[in-house]
Amino acid sequence: MKTCRIFKNDTLLFSEIQVADNFVTRLVGLLRTTELADNQGLLLKKCNQVHTFGMKFPIDVIFFSKDGKILHLEHHMRPGKVSPHVKNAYWVLELQSGSCQKYHLEVNQRLVVSQ
């Protein structure tokens, strides 16, 4: 699977982000994962809603536009839940629960995806 890094204001936040950009990687997502480290996550391309059915742990979910503007944050999304549909979202970043608070992520900030 492809990987990328996520930056905020030229600061590297997450260095081991897997990119789900095809049917299979999007379908499997984090289902085979038992936990995420601080620098790990999953980036879903062309996505505006997610679910956590079959997940084993809660996650933080960041919805952002194609140009990197954070549109919506879901903190501590527990297994078995469905996120809201976020209009204009292009990317969804799934991270270890608590990451949004730890890195002071807020709506309207910008993230940069780098390969």
C-alpha positions in Angstrom: 0.0 0.0 0.0 1.2 3.5 -0.7 2.2 5.7 2.2 2.4 9.5 2.7 3.2 12.0 5.4 1.0 14.7 6.8 2.2 18.2 7.7 0.7 21.2 9.4 2.5 24.6 9.0 5.6 22.8 7.7 5.7 20.6 10.8 5.6 16.9 10.3 2.7 15.4 12.3 2.3 11.9 10.9 5.0 10.0 9.0 3.5 6.6 8.4 0.1 7.2 6.8 -1.2 4.5 4.5 -3.2 5.7 1.5 -6.4 4.0 0.6 -7.0 5.1 -3.0 -8.6 2.0 -4.6 -11.6 -0.3 -4.0 -9.7 -3.0 -2.0 -7.7 -0.7 0.2 -10.7 1.4 1.0 -12.9 -1.6 1.7 -10.4 -3.2 4.1 -9.3 0.2 5.7 -8.2 -0.4 9.3 -10.2 -3.6 9.8 -7.0 -5.7 10.1 -5.4 -3.2 12.4 -5.4 -3.8 16.2 -3.9 -0.4 17.2 -2.3 2.7 15.7 0.9 4.3 16.8 1.2 8.1 17.2 2.6 8.6 13.7 0.3 6.1 11.9 -3.1 6.4 10.2 -5.1 5.8 7.1 -5.9 8.4 4.5 -8.9 7.8 2.3 -9.0 9.6 -1.0 -12.3 10.9 -2.4 -14.3 10.2 0.7 -16.8 12.2 2.7 -18.2 9.7 5.2 -16.8 6.7 7.1 -18.0 4.0 9.5 -16.2 2.0 12.2 -18.2 -1.3 11.9 -15.8 -4.2 12.6 -13.2 -1.9 14.2 -11.4 -2.9 17.4 -10.6 0.5 18.8 -11.8 4.1 18.7 -10.3 6.6 16.2 -10.1 10.3 15.5 -11.3 11.2 12.1 -10.4 14.4 10.1 -12.4 15.4 7.0 -10.6 17.9 4.8 -11.0 19.4 1.4 -8.9 18.7 -1.7 -6.7 21.8 -0.8 -6.2 20.6 2.8 -8.7 22.8 4.8 -10.1 20.9 7.8 -13.8 20.8 7.4 -14.9 18.5 10.3 -13.4 16.5 13.2 -14.8 13.4 14.9 -13.1 12.8 18.2 -13.0 9.3 19.7 -15.3 7.7 17.1 -16.0 4.3 18.7 -16.5 1.0 16.9 -19.9 0.5 15.3 -20.6 4.1 14.5 -21.2 6.1 11.3 -19.8 9.6 10.8 -21.8 12.5 9.4 -21.7 13.1 5.7 -19.3 16.0 5.3 -20.0 18.1 2.2 -17.0 19.1 0.2 -14.7 16.6 1.9 -12.2 15.0 -0.4 -9.8 13.4 2.1 -10.5 11.5 5.3 -7.7 10.9 7.8 -8.2 8.2 10.4 -5.8 8.4 13.4 -5.2 7.1 16.9 -7.9 8.4 19.2 -6.7 11.6 20.9 -4.6 12.8 18.0 -6.7 15.8 17.2 -6.4 17.1 20.7 -2.7 16.2 21.0 -1.8 18.1 17.8 -4.2 21.0 18.4 -6.1 20.3 15.1 -9.1 22.5 14.5 -11.6 23.2 11.7 -10.3 25.7 9.1 -6.6 24.7 9.7 -4.7 23.3 6.7 -3.0 20.0 6.3 -0.6 19.1 3.5 -0.3 15.5 2.1 3.2 14.7 0.9 4.3 11.5 -0.8 
